[in-house]
Amino acid sequence: MTVTIVLQDAPYGNEKVWNALRLSQALLSVGTGVRIFLYGDSVTAAKKGQNPPKGYYNIGDMLKGLIEKGAEVRSCLTCTSARGLTQDDFIEGVAVGKTLDLARWVSEGGQVMVF
């Protein structure tokens, strides 16, 4: 089974992205596949070089750990471009993709969660 998680909010400012990534960690730990699609301001969650205040969670590091455990992460091309980002701005393992990629994931079945 695979769960597709769609993120829409900025990585910092509220805890939606953080909680979605915590859930992703838990899903991977019980053997469930995870795919994460970044829309809107959530594309900045994949930006390399994040430096949050000491003692604060680092969303980039969390995403990197999920990718190392097998999660697939895509960033919306339109949303990425609109924020002046490119593939080179992202941590290793994040691919700039299209809504068509998300449509394929959804059509393949499994659960879809939106944060």
FIKERO-189216 format. One record per atom (N, C-alpha, C, O): residue number from 1; residue in one letter; x, y negated, z negated. Coordinates in nm, 3 decimals. Last residue first. Layout:
N
- NUM  a  X  Y  Z
...
//
This chain:
115
- 115  f  -0.272  -1.812  -0.332
- 115  f  -0.240  -1.896  -0.448
- 115  f  -0.221  -2.039  -0.401
- 115  f  -0.193  -2.127  -0.482
- 114  v  -0.443  -1.531  -0.230
- 114  v  -0.406  -1.667  -0.195
- 114  v  -0.387  -1.747  -0.323
- 114  v  -0.473  -1.750  -0.410
- 113  m  -0.396  -1.198  -0.123
- 113  m  -0.418  -1.289  -0.234
- 113  m  -0.368  -1.427  -0.193
- 113  m  -0.264  -1.439  -0.128
- 112  v  -0.508  -0.905  0.019
- 112  v  -0.457  -1.038  0.047
- 112  v  -0.494  -1.127  -0.072
- 112  v  -0.609  -1.129  -0.115
- 111  q  -0.435  -0.555  0.049
- 111  q  -0.495  -0.667  -0.021
- 111  q  -0.429  -0.798  0.022
- 111  q  -0.311  -0.802  0.056
- 110  g  -0.463  -0.369  0.358
- 110  g  -0.408  -0.399  0.226
- 110  g  -0.475  -0.520  0.167
- 110  g  -0.562  -0.581  0.229
- 109  g  -0.418  -0.441  0.712
- 109  g  -0.487  -0.393  0.593
- 109  g  -0.411  -0.422  0.466
- 109  g  -0.309  -0.490  0.466
- 108  e  -0.336  -0.549  0.945
- 108  e  -0.281  -0.417  0.910
- 108  e  -0.342  -0.361  0.782
- 108  e  -0.320  -0.245  0.749
- 107  s  -0.441  -0.800  0.943
- 107  s  -0.510  -0.699  1.024
- 107  s  -0.458  -0.559  0.996
- 107  s  -0.528  -0.461  1.020
- 106  v  -0.253  -0.934  0.786
- 106  v  -0.390  -0.917  0.736
- 106  v  -0.459  -0.806  0.813
- 106  v  -0.530  -0.725  0.753
- 105  w  -0.029  -0.927  0.956
- 105  w  -0.023  -0.867  0.823
- 105  w  -0.163  -0.837  0.771
- 105  w  -0.190  -0.729  0.720
- 104  r  -0.129  -1.074  1.174
- 104  r  -0.093  -0.932  1.190
- 104  r  -0.089  -0.862  1.055
- 104  r  -0.140  -0.751  1.041
- 103  a  -0.162  -1.325  1.053
- 103  a  -0.279  -1.256  1.109
- 103  a  -0.250  -1.107  1.128
- 103  a  -0.336  -1.023  1.100
- 102  l  0.104  -1.386  1.000
- 102  l  0.012  -1.364  0.889
- 102  l  -0.112  -1.289  0.938
- 102  l  -0.162  -1.200  0.869
- 101  d  0.189  -1.418  1.264
- 101  d  0.251  -1.316  1.178
- 101  d  0.160  -1.283  1.060
- 101  d  0.141  -1.166  1.026
- 100  l  0.033  -1.635  1.343
- 100  l  0.010  -1.507  1.408
- 100  l  0.073  -1.392  1.327
- 100  l  0.018  -1.283  1.323
- 99  t  0.152  -1.842  1.214
- 99  t  0.027  -1.793  1.159
- 99  t  -0.009  -1.659  1.221
- 99  t  -0.077  -1.578  1.158
- 98  k  0.503  -1.761  1.226
- 98  k  0.383  -1.828  1.274
- 98  k  0.261  -1.770  1.204
- 98  k  0.267  -1.663  1.144
- 97  g  0.821  -1.820  1.061
- 97  g  0.726  -1.743  1.142
- 97  g  0.607  -1.828  1.182
- 97  g  0.610  -1.950  1.172
- 96  v  1.139  -1.802  0.948
- 96  v  1.037  -1.895  0.992
- 96  v  0.948  -1.819  1.089
- 96  v  0.995  -1.762  1.188
- 95  a  1.228  -1.580  0.689
- 95  a  1.216  -1.605  0.832
- 95  a  1.110  -1.711  0.858
- 95  a  1.004  -1.709  0.796
- 94  v  1.462  -1.520  0.440
- 94  v  1.336  -1.586  0.472
- 94  v  1.335  -1.617  0.621
- 94  v  1.431  -1.673  0.674
- 93  g  1.719  -1.424  0.421
- 93  g  1.610  -1.328  0.417
- 93  g  1.474  -1.388  0.443
- 93  g  1.378  -1.314  0.466
- 92  e  1.875  -1.683  0.241
- 92  e  1.890  -1.566  0.328
- 92  e  1.773  -1.471  0.310
- 92  e  1.733  -1.440  0.198
- 91  i  1.688  -1.986  0.215
- 91  i  1.770  -1.880  0.157
- 91  i  1.772  -1.761  0.253
- 91  i  1.681  -1.743  0.334
- 90  f  1.685  -2.248  0.466
- 90  f  1.625  -2.147  0.381
- 90  f  1.725  -2.046  0.328
- 90  f  1.830  -2.022  0.387
- 89  d  1.789  -2.419  0.651
- 89  d  1.765  -2.473  0.517
- 89  d  1.719  -2.368  0.417
- 89  d  1.714  -2.394  0.297
- 88  d  1.792  -2.288  0.894
- 88  d  1.919  -2.303  0.822
- 88  d  1.902  -2.356  0.680
- 88  d  1.992  -2.340  0.597
- 87  q  1.531  -2.322  0.989
- 87  q  1.573  -2.190  0.940
- 87  q  1.700  -2.201  0.855
- 87  q  1.714  -2.131  0.755
- 86  t  1.449  -2.653  0.869
- 86  t  1.476  -2.556  0.974
- 86  t  1.514  -2.424  0.909
- 86  t  1.527  -2.415  0.787
- 85  l  1.240  -2.936  0.781
- 85  l  1.325  -2.822  0.749
- 85  l  1.344  -2.733  0.872
- 85  l  1.266  -2.738  0.967
- 84  g  1.059  -3.142  0.789
- 84  g  1.195  -3.169  0.830
- 84  g  1.292  -3.057  0.799
- 84  g  1.413  -3.079  0.792
- 83  r  0.803  -3.078  0.747
- 83  r  0.878  -3.122  0.629
- 83  r  1.026  -3.144  0.660
- 83  r  1.108  -3.162  0.570
- 82  a  0.715  -2.983  0.986
- 82  a  0.654  -3.106  0.937
- 82  a  0.729  -3.163  0.816
- 82  a  0.720  -3.283  0.788
- 81  s  0.850  -2.738  1.001
- 81  s  0.891  -2.849  1.088
- 81  s  0.838  -2.983  1.035
- 81  s  0.908  -3.084  1.040
- 80  t  0.698  -2.591  0.815
- 80  t  0.842  -2.607  0.798
- 80  t  0.890  -2.729  0.876
- 80  t  0.962  -2.814  0.823
- 79  c  0.445  -2.594  0.929
- 79  c  0.464  -2.654  0.797
- 79  c  0.612  -2.682  0.770
- 79  c  0.647  -2.783  0.709
- 78  t  0.500  -2.453  1.167
- 78  t  0.445  -2.588  1.172
- 78  t  0.469  -2.662  1.040
- 78  t  0.510  -2.778  1.041
- 77  l  0.596  -2.203  1.065
- 77  l  0.677  -2.288  1.152
- 77  l  0.628  -2.433  1.152
- 77  l  0.708  -2.526  1.137
- 76  c  0.572  -2.077  0.742
- 76  c  0.497  -2.129  0.855
- 76  c  0.583  -2.227  0.935
- 76  c  0.637  -2.323  0.880
- 75  s  0.793  -1.825  0.646
- 75  s  0.753  -1.964  0.629
- 75  s  0.684  -2.012  0.756
- 75  s  0.734  -1.988  0.866
- 74  r  0.792  -1.504  0.494
- 74  r  0.787  -1.587  0.615
- 74  r  0.738  -1.726  0.577
- 74  r  0.655  -1.743  0.488
- 73  v  0.938  -1.223  0.349
- 73  v  0.895  -1.362  0.328
- 73  v  0.903  -1.437  0.460
- 73  v  1.005  -1.436  0.528
- 72  e  0.902  -0.910  0.203
- 72  e  0.919  -0.981  0.329
- 72  e  0.861  -1.121  0.311
- 72  e  0.748  -1.136  0.264
- 71  a  1.077  -0.735  -0.054
- 71  a  0.968  -0.822  -0.011
- 71  a  1.003  -0.889  0.121
- 71  a  1.119  -0.921  0.147
- 70  g  1.299  -0.586  -0.141
- 70  g  1.219  -0.539  -0.029
- 70  g  1.103  -0.625  0.014
- 70  g  1.034  -0.591  0.111
- 69  k  1.465  -0.685  -0.328
- 69  k  1.390  -0.567  -0.368
- 69  k  1.293  -0.521  -0.259
- 69  k  1.215  -0.428  -0.280
- 68  e  1.560  -0.913  -0.206
- 68  e  1.656  -0.805  -0.232
- 68  e  1.587  -0.675  -0.271
- 68  e  1.642  -0.567  -0.250
- 67  i  1.327  -1.063  -0.223
- 67  i  1.374  -1.019  -0.092
- 67  i  1.472  -0.903  -0.108
- 67  i  1.467  -0.806  -0.033
- 66  l  1.326  -1.114  -0.497
- 66  l  1.217  -1.037  -0.437
- 66  l  1.258  -0.982  -0.301
- 66  l  1.228  -0.867  -0.268
- 65  g  1.556  -1.271  -0.525
- 65  g  1.547  -1.142  -0.593
- 65  g  1.437  -1.054  -0.534
- 65  g  1.455  -0.932  -0.523
- 64  k  1.477  -1.496  -0.376
- 64  k  1.594  -1.418  -0.334
- 64  k  1.590  -1.279  -0.397
- 64  k  1.617  -1.180  -0.330
- 63  l  1.267  -1.591  -0.536
- 63  l  1.240  -1.541  -0.401
- 63  l  1.355  -1.454  -0.351
- 63  l  1.332  -1.349  -0.290
- 62  m  1.415  -1.666  -0.765
- 62  m  1.310  -1.564  -0.775
- 62  m  1.280  -1.505  -0.638
- 62  m  1.268  -1.383  -0.624
- 61  d  1.577  -1.867  -0.660
- 61  d  1.639  -1.744  -0.711
- 61  d  1.537  -1.631  -0.724
- 61  d  1.568  -1.516  -0.696
- 60  g  1.372  -2.053  -0.598
- 60  g  1.460  -1.999  -0.494
- 60  g  1.526  -1.870  -0.536
- 60  g  1.532  -1.775  -0.458
- 59  i  1.269  -2.114  -0.852
- 59  i  1.185  -2.043  -0.754
- 59  i  1.270  -1.982  -0.642
- 59  i  1.241  -1.872  -0.597
- 58  n  1.387  -2.097  -1.158
- 58  n  1.435  -2.136  -1.025
- 58  n  1.360  -2.051  -0.922
- 58  n  1.386  -1.932  -0.908
- 57  y  1.262  -2.230  -1.469
- 57  y  1.274  -2.123  -1.370
- 57  y  1.318  -2.180  -1.235
- 57  y  1.291  -2.296  -1.203
- 56  y  1.469  -2.414  -1.695
- 56  y  1.350  -2.408  -1.611
- 56  y  1.369  -2.297  -1.509
- 56  y  1.481  -2.272  -1.465
- 55  g  1.711  -2.439  -1.815
- 55  g  1.605  -2.374  -1.891
- 55  g  1.475  -2.360  -1.813
- 55  g  1.380  -2.300  -1.863
- 54  k  1.795  -2.742  -1.654
- 54  k  1.840  -2.627  -1.733
- 54  k  1.725  -2.572  -1.817
- 54  k  1.651  -2.646  -1.882
- 53  p  1.592  -2.830  -1.368
- 53  p  1.653  -2.860  -1.498
- 53  p  1.691  -2.732  -1.572
- 53  p  1.627  -2.628  -1.556
- 52  p  1.681  -2.680  -1.045
- 52  p  1.585  -2.728  -1.145
- 52  p  1.656  -2.757  -1.278
- 52  p  1.769  -2.712  -1.298
- 51  n  1.801  -2.683  -0.769
- 51  n  1.871  -2.708  -0.894
- 51  n  1.774  -2.765  -0.998
- 51  n  1.782  -2.882  -1.034
- 50  q  1.834  -2.500  -0.467
- 50  q  1.748  -2.561  -0.568
- 50  q  1.824  -2.573  -0.700
- 50  q  1.901  -2.484  -0.737
- 49  g  1.970  -2.391  -0.247
- 49  g  2.033  -2.497  -0.324
- 49  g  1.944  -2.565  -0.426
- 49  g  1.973  -2.676  -0.468
- 48  k  1.720  -2.337  0.009
- 48  k  1.838  -2.299  -0.068
- 48  k  1.893  -2.420  -0.143
- 48  k  1.865  -2.535  -0.108
- 47  k  1.370  -2.311  0.004
- 47  k  1.487  -2.395  0.032
- 47  k  1.605  -2.352  -0.055
- 47  k  1.591  -2.333  -0.176
- 46  a  1.137  -2.186  -0.048
- 46  a  1.242  -2.105  0.013
- 46  a  1.370  -2.184  0.041
- 46  a  1.466  -2.130  0.096
- 45  a  0.965  -2.377  -0.134
- 45  a  1.004  -2.273  -0.231
- 45  a  1.121  -2.191  -0.179
- 45  a  1.196  -2.134  -0.258
- 44  t  0.886  -2.526  0.076
- 44  t  1.005  -2.573  0.004
- 44  t  1.048  -2.475  -0.105
- 44  t  1.157  -2.489  -0.161
- 43  v  0.649  -2.413  0.153
- 43  v  0.767  -2.378  0.231
- 43  v  0.895  -2.423  0.159
- 43  v  1.001  -2.364  0.180
- 42  s  0.443  -2.516  0.004
- 42  s  0.511  -2.399  -0.052
- 42  s  0.634  -2.361  0.029
- 42  s  0.717  -2.284  -0.020
- 41  d  0.315  -2.717  0.140
- 41  d  0.429  -2.754  0.056
- 41  d  0.503  -2.634  -0.003
- 41  d  0.614  -2.649  -0.054
- 40  g  0.207  -2.495  0.396
- 40  g  0.207  -2.627  0.335
- 40  g  0.334  -2.655  0.256
- 40  g  0.444  -2.621  0.298
- 39  y  0.281  -2.149  0.324
- 39  y  0.210  -2.253  0.398
- 39  y  0.230  -2.387  0.326
- 39  y  0.266  -2.390  0.208
- 38  l  0.442  -1.846  0.338
- 38  l  0.449  -1.980  0.282
- 38  l  0.383  -2.081  0.376
- 38  l  0.424  -2.096  0.491
- 37  f  0.369  -1.520  0.254
- 37  f  0.362  -1.619  0.361
- 37  f  0.352  -1.756  0.298
- 37  f  0.265  -1.781  0.214
- 36  i  0.507  -1.216  0.162
- 36  i  0.474  -1.351  0.116
- 36  i  0.479  -1.446  0.235
- 36  i  0.578  -1.452  0.307
- 35  r  0.440  -0.884  0.085
- 35  r  0.470  -0.979  0.193
- 35  r  0.423  -1.116  0.144
- 35  r  0.312  -1.129  0.092
- 34  v  0.528  -0.588  -0.078
- 34  v  0.487  -0.728  -0.090
- 34  v  0.533  -0.806  0.032
- 34  v  0.648  -0.797  0.076
- 33  g  0.430  -0.257  -0.177
- 33  g  0.499  -0.349  -0.088
- 33  g  0.443  -0.489  -0.101
- 33  g  0.325  -0.508  -0.131
- 32  t  0.450  -0.105  -0.494
- 32  t  0.365  -0.168  -0.393
- 32  t  0.448  -0.262  -0.308
- 32  t  0.529  -0.338  -0.360
- 31  g  0.591  0.002  -0.709
- 31  g  0.598  0.067  -0.579
- 31  g  0.508  0.011  -0.471
- 31  g  0.490  0.074  -0.366
- 30  v  0.600  -0.140  -0.936
- 30  v  0.513  -0.023  -0.938
- 30  v  0.502  0.042  -0.800
- 30  v  0.415  0.126  -0.777
- 29  s  0.769  -0.349  -0.871
- 29  s  0.814  -0.255  -0.973
- 29  s  0.726  -0.131  -0.984
- 29  s  0.770  -0.028  -1.036
- 28  l  0.617  -0.495  -0.692
- 28  l  0.732  -0.421  -0.641
- 28  l  0.777  -0.316  -0.742
- 28  l  0.820  -0.207  -0.704
- 27  l  0.437  -0.607  -0.879
- 27  l  0.390  -0.518  -0.772
- 27  l  0.505  -0.433  -0.717
- 27  l  0.489  -0.312  -0.698
- 26  a  0.610  -0.770  -1.031
- 26  a  0.539  -0.659  -1.094
- 26  a  0.490  -0.559  -0.989
- 26  a  0.502  -0.438  -1.009
- 25  q  0.689  -0.956  -0.837
- 25  q  0.788  -0.873  -0.906
- 25  q  0.722  -0.750  -0.967
- 25  q  0.774  -0.639  -0.957
- 24  s  0.439  -1.069  -0.780
- 24  s  0.512  -0.998  -0.676
- 24  s  0.618  -0.906  -0.736
- 24  s  0.635  -0.793  -0.691
- 23  l  0.386  -1.198  -1.020
- 23  l  0.300  -1.088  -0.979
- 23  l  0.371  -1.004  -0.872
- 23  l  0.363  -0.881  -0.875
- 22  r  0.588  -1.392  -0.999
- 22  r  0.590  -1.297  -1.112
- 22  r  0.504  -1.175  -1.079
- 22  r  0.543  -1.062  -1.107
- 21  l  0.494  -1.528  -0.776
- 21  l  0.621  -1.455  -0.766
- 21  l  0.638  -1.357  -0.882
- 21  l  0.696  -1.250  -0.864
- 20  a  0.260  -1.637  -0.881
- 20  a  0.252  -1.548  -0.765
- 20  a  0.380  -1.466  -0.751
- 20  a  0.374  -1.347  -0.719
- 19  n  0.367  -1.801  -1.082
- 19  n  0.284  -1.686  -1.118
- 19  n  0.270  -1.588  -1.003
- 19  n  0.269  -1.467  -1.026
- 18  w  0.505  -1.988  -0.918
- 18  w  0.576  -1.910  -1.019
- 18  w  0.497  -1.785  -1.057
- 18  w  0.553  -1.676  -1.063
- 17  v  0.290  -2.099  -0.778
- 17  v  0.395  -2.025  -0.706
- 17  v  0.471  -1.936  -0.803
- 17  v  0.498  -1.820  -0.772
- 16  k  0.140  -2.212  -0.997
- 16  k  0.082  -2.116  -0.904
- 16  k  0.189  -2.033  -0.833
- 16  k  0.179  -1.910  -0.828
- 15  e  0.206  -2.406  -1.185
- 15  e  0.267  -2.273  -1.198
- 15  e  0.211  -2.169  -1.100
- 15  e  0.233  -2.050  -1.120
- 14  n  0.308  -2.729  -1.068
- 14  n  0.212  -2.641  -1.135
- 14  n  0.274  -2.501  -1.132
- 14  n  0.385  -2.484  -1.082
- 13  g  0.563  -2.826  -1.026
- 13  g  0.454  -2.920  -1.049
- 13  g  0.333  -2.852  -1.110
- 13  g  0.263  -2.910  -1.193
- 12  y  0.717  -2.647  -0.757
- 12  y  0.723  -2.705  -0.891
- 12  y  0.611  -2.807  -0.905
- 12  y  0.569  -2.868  -0.806
- 11  p  0.654  -2.562  -0.501
- 11  p  0.707  -2.466  -0.597
- 11  p  0.715  -2.517  -0.741
- 11  p  0.718  -2.438  -0.836
- 10  a  0.332  -2.665  -0.373
- 10  a  0.475  -2.690  -0.395
- 10  a  0.525  -2.597  -0.505
- 10  a  0.449  -2.557  -0.592
- 9  d  0.097  -2.417  -0.243
- 9  d  0.138  -2.532  -0.325
- 9  d  0.289  -2.547  -0.334
- 9  d  0.363  -2.453  -0.307
- 8  q  0.045  -2.184  -0.105
- 8  q  0.013  -2.311  -0.041
- 8  q  0.066  -2.432  -0.116
- 8  q  0.080  -2.540  -0.057
- 7  l  0.097  -1.841  -0.017
- 7  l  0.122  -1.953  -0.107
- 7  l  0.098  -2.083  -0.033
- 7  l  0.125  -2.093  0.087
- 6  v  -0.035  -1.527  0.000
- 6  v  -0.026  -1.653  0.072
- 6  v  -0.011  -1.764  -0.031
- 6  v  -0.094  -1.780  -0.120
- 5  i  0.064  -1.199  0.004
- 5  i  0.041  -1.313  -0.084
- 5  i  0.065  -1.440  -0.003
- 5  i  0.172  -1.458  0.055
- 4  t  -0.037  -0.876  0.063
- 4  t  0.006  -1.000  0.127
- 4  t  -0.034  -1.115  0.036
- 4  t  -0.150  -1.127  -0.004
- 3  v  0.063  -0.562  -0.040
- 3  v  -0.015  -0.680  -0.075
- 3  v  0.046  -0.799  -0.003
- 3  v  0.167  -0.820  -0.009
- 2  t  0.042  -0.226  0.068
- 2  t  0.111  -0.354  0.073
- 2  t  0.014  -0.466  0.039
- 2  t  -0.101  -0.466  0.083
- 1  m  0.084  0.119  0.000
- 1  m  0.000  0.000  0.000
- 1  m  0.088  -0.124  0.000
- 1  m  0.196  -0.126  -0.060
//
